[in-house]
């Protein structure tokens, strides 16, 4: 069945409109920045700390990450469902940073296997909250209008936070000790809590935040189109939701119009129109979502161990400079991720989701091969720049693709959690596999194995994943000339 164009601003003017009218721009920016600081002060440095100061071997570190990851990923989808249902999204973020603070201090004070395992598991559970919560808060404030630009901006500030904490952690680890890095977490947790609480609870439309935002579409006739184009666009008026007027050459669809399967017109509200979430079966009947989840699992199976393995190689070859070199790897990638995230936000609507995502999948096998060519520290850090391309695209575009597929179902955050679960399975299993390969066959074979998996992920995405973005809105001139069709068949439509 053909579906119809959702309400959208002109593609060419979207970025400028968002810059001018984006509600709660500052709090969202700082929230993403400080959450990156909280998480970045933990993840990459735990393995280096355990390897060099506590003298754990690579296999033990991999097993620890796998066990903690599997326990944590079980909670991903339930937490997504919780974020869909709860009105306490800000409180969930505050609770998550509190858990990370306690975990960081526990690892620094008592780094025994049971303590680190418990802390890692708690961190995995807390970390699972942030992705769906931030996506839900963003969607609840903005709706689908300008979502690509805002998601790109969220990712850009996340990467900026990662760069800042990497530089700071490197300096702290160099001048003090590696364990001192973990004491940065309580400081940035306070800033993250302040940022999320700066967003008023009333600013979040909780129906819209779970993907129940209705889909206004073109009326039935071209005569109606002429009337629609001449009419003002009564967007929902709610304090912070003012919008710039669209270009006169683009059809500005009034928010009150939508067309159902029988062609009737109905009133569209802001989540109070009586629409209910789709059934849970949407998670397994949406074929593009299943394909996307499989590609994500393979991508992260290949990607997750690469940075820790590079960090281990550098740590073993350069005693005393472990934290500084790990920080250099992180900064090298994050410096590239930031502009890539902004590029995704600016171009995802015009270029489409799939071509941009293919670039991320193509970079990964190349990166794995390049790691095997030299053990020189400058070379390894330089190759790490390629991580910025893949991760920069992935972080900004993955929530947007899921939003495309789940719009109108009311299952956005649980779907995001389900995808994150599959992602976590791939990443957790690969840590153990890569660690075992390193112990028995060395780092080069581990990197080649990961590169092969990445190549399979690229082929699957190329051949099986449809484009999920909508085409640009038709212009009045093309509609009047009969050169532009009103309806289209989206590639990502479910059967």
C-alpha positions in Angstrom: 0.0 0.0 0.0 1.4 3.4 -0.8 2.0 5.7 2.1 2.1 9.5 2.0 4.5 12.2 2.9 4.8 13.1 6.5 4.8 16.8 7.3 8.2 18.2 6.9 9.9 21.5 6.4 11.7 22.3 3.1 14.9 20.1 3.0 17.1 23.0 1.9 16.1 25.3 4.7 15.9 22.7 7.5 19.3 23.4 9.1 18.8 27.1 9.3 15.4 26.8 10.7 16.6 24.4 13.4 19.5 26.7 14.4 17.0 29.5 14.9 14.1 27.7 16.5 15.5 24.6 18.2 13.9 24.3 21.7 16.1 23.6 24.7 19.1 23.6 22.5 21.6 24.4 25.2 20.4 21.8 27.8 20.4 19.0 25.1 23.9 20.0 23.9 25.3 19.9 27.4 23.5 16.8 28.4 25.1 14.9 25.5 28.5 16.5 26.3 28.6 15.6 30.0 27.1 12.1 29.5 30.0 11.4 27.2 32.4 12.6 29.9 30.8 10.3 32.4 31.0 7.2 30.2 34.3 8.1 28.5 36.1 8.2 31.8 35.3 4.6 32.3 35.1 2.3 29.3 38.4 2.3 27.4 40.6 2.8 30.5 39.3 -0.1 32.6 41.0 -2.7 30.4 44.3 -0.8 30.3 44.2 -0.3 34.1 43.5 -4.0 34.7 46.2 -5.1 32.3 49.1 -2.8 33.4 48.5 -1.9 37.0 46.6 -5.0 38.2 48.3 -7.4 35.8 45.3 -9.2 34.5 45.8 -11.1 31.2 43.9 -10.4 28.0 41.6 -13.4 28.2 40.5 -12.6 31.7 39.7 -9.0 30.6 37.8 -10.3 27.6 35.8 -12.7 29.8 35.0 -10.0 32.3 33.7 -7.7 29.5 31.7 -10.5 28.0 30.0 -11.7 31.2 29.2 -8.1 32.3 28.0 -7.2 28.8 25.7 -10.2 28.5 24.1 -9.5 31.9 23.7 -5.8 30.9 22.3 -6.4 27.4 19.5 -8.5 28.8 18.0 -5.3 30.2 18.2 -3.3 27.0 14.8 -4.0 25.5 13.0 -3.9 28.9 14.6 -0.5 29.6 13.5 0.7 26.2 9.9 -0.4 27.1 10.3 1.4 30.4 11.5 4.6 28.7 8.5 4.4 26.4 6.1 4.1 29.3 7.6 6.3 32.0 7.1 10.0 32.4 10.3 10.1 34.5 12.8 10.1 31.7 14.9 12.8 33.3 15.0 10.9 36.6 16.1 7.8 34.7 19.2 9.7 33.4 20.0 11.1 36.9 19.8 7.6 38.4 22.0 6.2 35.6 24.8 8.7 36.3 24.6 7.9 40.0 25.1 4.2 39.3 28.1 5.0 37.1 29.6 7.1 39.9 29.4 4.3 42.4 30.8 1.8 39.9 33.8 4.0 39.1 34.7 4.5 42.7 34.4 0.8 43.4 36.8 -0.1 40.7 39.3 2.4 41.8 39.2 1.5 45.5 38.8 -2.3 45.3 39.7 -3.8 41.9 39.1 -7.5 42.7 37.4 -9.7 40.2 34.0 -9.9 42.0 33.9 -6.1 42.5 34.9 -5.2 39.0 32.5 -7.8 37.5 29.6 -6.3 39.6 30.7 -2.7 38.7 30.9 -3.6 35.0 27.5 -5.2 35.1 26.0 -2.1 36.9 27.6 0.1 34.3 26.2 -1.9 31.5 22.7 -1.5 32.9 23.1 2.2 33.6 24.6 2.7 30.1 21.6 1.1 28.6 19.4 3.8 29.9 21.1 6.8 28.3 20.6 6.0 24.6 16.8 5.4 24.7 16.3 8.2 27.3 18.2 10.9 25.3 16.5 9.8 22.0 13.1 9.9 23.7 13.7 13.3 25.3 14.8 14.6 21.9 11.9 13.2 20.0 9.5 14.3 22.8 10.6 17.9 22.4 11.0 18.2 18.7 8.9 15.5 17.1 10.0 14.3 13.6 10.4 17.9 12.4 14.2 18.5 12.3 15.0 15.2 14.0 17.9 14.4 11.7 19.6 17.7 12.4 19.1 17.3 16.2 20.3 13.7 16.2 23.4 14.8 14.4 23.9 17.6 16.9 23.4 15.2 19.8 26.1 12.9 18.4 28.4 15.8 17.7 28.3 17.0 21.3 28.7 13.4 22.5 31.9 13.2 20.5 33.1 16.6 21.7 32.6 15.3 25.3 34.6 12.2 24.4 37.5 14.3 23.1 37.5 16.5 26.2 37.5 13.6 28.7 40.1 11.7 26.7 42.5 14.7 26.9 41.7 15.2 30.6 42.0 11.5 31.4 45.3 11.3 29.6 46.7 14.2 31.6 45.4 12.9 34.9 46.7 9.4 34.1 50.1 10.8 33.2 50.6 13.2 36.1 48.9 11.1 38.8 47.9 7.5 38.2 45.5 5.5 36.0 43.2 4.9 38.9 42.8 8.6 39.4 40.9 8.8 36.1 37.9 7.1 37.8 37.6 9.9 40.3 36.6 12.2 37.4 33.2 10.4 37.0 31.5 12.0 40.1 32.3 15.5 38.9 30.9 15.0 35.4 27.9 13.1 36.8 26.8 16.2 38.6 27.1 18.3 35.5 25.0 15.7 33.5 22.3 15.7 36.1 22.2 19.5 36.1 21.8 19.5 32.3 18.9 17.0 32.1 17.1 18.7 35.0 17.4 22.0 33.1 14.8 20.6 30.6 11.4 21.2 32.2 9.3 18.0 32.5 6.4 19.8 30.7 8.5 20.3 27.6 8.5 16.5 26.8 5.5 15.2 24.9 5.6 11.6 26.2 3.3 10.1 23.5 5.5 11.8 20.8 8.6 10.6 22.6 7.7 6.9 22.1 7.0 7.4 18.4 3.2 7.9 18.6 3.5 11.2 16.7 0.9 11.0 13.9 1.7 11.1 10.3 0.0 14.1 8.6 -0.2 13.4 4.9 -1.4 14.9 1.6 -5.2 15.3 1.2 -7.1 13.3 -1.4 -7.4 15.7 -4.3 -5.3 18.2 -6.1 -8.0 20.8 -5.5 -7.5 20.2 -1.8 -3.8 20.6 -2.3 -4.2 24.1 -3.7 -6.3 25.0 -0.6 -3.7 23.4 1.7 -0.8 25.2 0.1 -2.5 28.6 0.5 -3.5 28.0 4.1 -1.3 28.7 7.1 0.3 25.8 8.8 -1.2 25.5 12.3 1.6 23.6 14.0 0.9 22.7 17.7 1.3 25.7 19.9 3.0 24.8 23.1 5.3 27.4 24.5 8.7 26.4 23.2 7.5 24.9 19.9 7.5 27.8 17.5 8.5 27.1 13.9 9.6 29.2 11.0 7.3 29.5 8.1 8.1 27.1 5.3 9.0 28.2 1.8 6.0 29.3 -0.3 7.0 26.9 -3.1 6.7 23.9 -0.8 3.4 22.4 0.3 2.9 23.2 3.9 0.6 20.5 5.2 -1.7 21.7 8.0 -1.3 19.5 11.1 -5.0 18.7 11.1 -4.9 16.5 7.9 -4.1 12.9 7.7 -5.5 10.2 5.4 -6.3 6.8 6.6 -6.7 3.6 4.6 -10.2 4.6 3.4 -9.2 8.1 2.4 -11.0 9.8 5.2 -9.6 12.8 6.9 -9.2 13.0 10.7 -7.9 15.3 13.3 -4.3 14.8 14.3 -3.3 15.8 17.8 -0.1 15.8 19.9 -0.4 12.2 21.3 -3.9 12.7 22.6 -5.8 11.6 19.6 -6.6 8.2 21.1 -4.0 6.3 19.0 -2.5 3.3 20.9 0.9 1.7 20.4 1.2 -1.1 18.0 1.5 -4.7 19.2 4.8 -6.1 20.3 4.9 -8.2 17.2 6.0 -5.1 15.3 9.5 -5.9 16.5 9.6 -9.1 14.5 7.3 -8.3 11.6 9.1 -5.2 10.5 11.6 -6.9 8.1 13.8 -3.8 7.6 14.2 -3.6 11.4 15.4 -7.2 11.5 17.9 -6.7 8.7 19.1 -3.6 10.4 19.6 -5.4 13.7 21.5 -8.2 12.1 23.8 -5.7 10.4 24.3 -3.8 13.6 25.3 -7.0 15.4 27.9 -7.8 12.8 29.2 -4.3 12.7 29.8 -4.2 16.5 31.2 -7.7 16.6 33.9 -6.5 14.3 34.3 -3.0 15.8 34.0 -3.4 19.6 37.4 -5.2 20.2 39.5 -3.1 17.8 40.2 -0.1 20.1 40.9 -2.3 23.2 43.2 -4.5 21.2 45.1 -1.5 19.8 45.3 -0.1 23.4 46.7 -3.3 24.6 49.4 -3.4 21.8 50.4 0.1 22.7 50.4 -0.6 26.4 52.7 -3.6 26.1 55.1 -1.8 23.8 55.3 1.5 25.7 55.2 1.0 29.4 54.4 4.1 31.4 52.6 5.8 28.5 49.5 3.6 28.4 46.9 6.1 29.3 48.3 8.8 27.2 48.5 6.6 24.1 44.9 5.3 24.7 43.8 8.9 25.0 45.6 9.7 21.7 43.6 6.9 20.0 40.3 8.1 21.4 41.0 11.7 20.5 42.1 10.8 16.9 38.8 9.0 16.3 36.6 11.6 18.1 38.0 14.5 16.2 36.8 12.8 13.0 33.5 11.7 14.6 32.4 15.2 15.4 32.2 16.6 11.8 30.9 13.3 10.6 27.9 13.5 13.0 27.2 17.1 11.9 27.4 15.9 8.2 24.9 13.2 8.9 22.5 15.7 10.6 22.8 18.1 7.7 22.6 15.6 4.8 20.7 12.5 6.0 17.4 13.9 4.6 18.8 14.8 1.2 21.3 12.1 0.5 19.3 9.3 2.2 20.2 7.1 5.1 21.6 4.1 3.2 24.4 5.7 1.2 25.8 7.3 4.3 25.5 4.1 6.4 27.3 2.1 3.6 30.3 4.4 4.0 30.5 3.4 7.7 30.3 -0.3 6.9 32.9 0.0 4.2 35.5 1.6 6.4 35.5 -1.1 9.1 37.2 -4.0 7.1 39.8 -1.6 5.7 40.6 -0.5 9.2 41.0 -4.0 10.4 43.4 -4.8 7.6 45.5 -1.7 8.2 46.1 -2.5 11.8 48.1 -5.6 10.8 50.6 -3.7 8.6 52.6 -2.1 11.4 53.1 -1.9 15.1 54.4 1.6 15.0 52.5 3.9 17.5 52.1 6.7 15.0 50.6 4.3 12.4 48.2 2.7 14.9 47.0 6.1 16.1 46.6 7.3 12.5 44.6 4.2 11.5 42.3 4.9 14.4 41.2 8.1 12.6 39.1 5.7 10.4 37.1 4.7 13.5 35.8 8.3 13.5 34.2 7.9 10.1 32.3 4.7 11.0 31.4 5.5 14.6 30.5 9.1 13.7 28.0 8.0 11.1 26.7 5.1 13.2 26.1 7.1 16.4 24.1 9.8 14.6 22.2 7.7 12.1 21.2 4.5 13.9 18.5 6.2 16.1 17.2 8.1 13.1 16.8 4.8 11.0 14.9 3.2 13.9 12.7 6.3 14.2 12.0 6.1 10.5 10.9 2.5 10.8 8.9 2.8 14.0 7.2 6.2 13.4 3.5 5.9 14.4 3.9 2.6 16.2 4.6 3.9 19.7 7.4 1.3 20.0 10.4 3.5 19.2 12.4 3.2 22.4 11.7 -0.5 22.9 12.8 -1.0 19.3 15.9 1.0 20.0 16.6 -1.1 23.1 16.1 -4.3 21.1 18.6 -3.1 18.5 21.0 -2.2 21.3 20.5 -5.7 22.7 21.5 -7.3 19.5 24.4 -4.8 19.2 25.5 -5.7 22.7 25.4 -9.4 22.0 27.7 -8.9 19.0 30.1 -6.7 20.9 30.2 -8.9 24.0 30.9 -12.1 22.2 33.6 -10.5 20.1 35.5 -9.4 23.2 35.9 -13.0 24.2 36.6 -14.3 20.7 39.2 -11.6 20.0 40.9 -12.2 23.4 41.1 -15.9 22.8 42.5 -15.4 19.3 45.2 -13.0 20.7 46.2 -15.5 23.3 46.6 -18.4 20.9 47.5 -16.8 17.6 48.4 -13.1 18.1 47.0 -9.7 17.4 47.3 -9.8 13.6 45.0 -12.8 13.1 42.5 -11.2 15.5 42.4 -8.1 13.4 42.0 -10.1 10.2 39.1 -12.1 11.7 37.3 -8.9 12.7 37.9 -7.5 9.2 36.3 -10.5 7.6 33.2 -10.2 9.8 33.0 -6.5 8.9 33.1 -7.3 5.2 30.1 -9.7 5.7 28.2 -6.8 7.5 28.9 -4.5 4.5 27.6 -7.0 2.0 24.4 -7.7 4.0 23.6 -4.0 4.4 24.2 -3.3 0.7 22.0 -6.2 -0.5 19.3 -6.5 2.1 18.7 -3.1 3.8 16.3 -0.7 2.2 16.4 3.1 2.2 14.3 4.3 5.2 14.2 8.0 4.6 11.4 9.7 2.8 11.9 11.6 -0.5 11.7 15.4 -0.6 8.3 17.0 -0.5 6.7 17.7 -3.9 6.6 21.4 -5.0 3.5 23.1 -6.1 4.8 23.7 -9.6 5.5 20.0 -10.2 2.1 19.0 -8.8 0.3 21.5 -11.0 2.2 20.2 -14.0 1.4 16.6 -13.1 5.1 15.6 -12.9 5.1 14.8 -9.2 3.1 12.0 -7.7 1.4 12.5 -4.4 1.9 9.0 -3.0 5.1 7.0 -2.9 6.0 3.5 -1.9 8.7 3.7 0.9 11.5 1.2 0.6 11.3 0.6 4.3 7.6 -0.2 4.4 6.6 -3.4 6.2 4.6 -6.0 4.5 
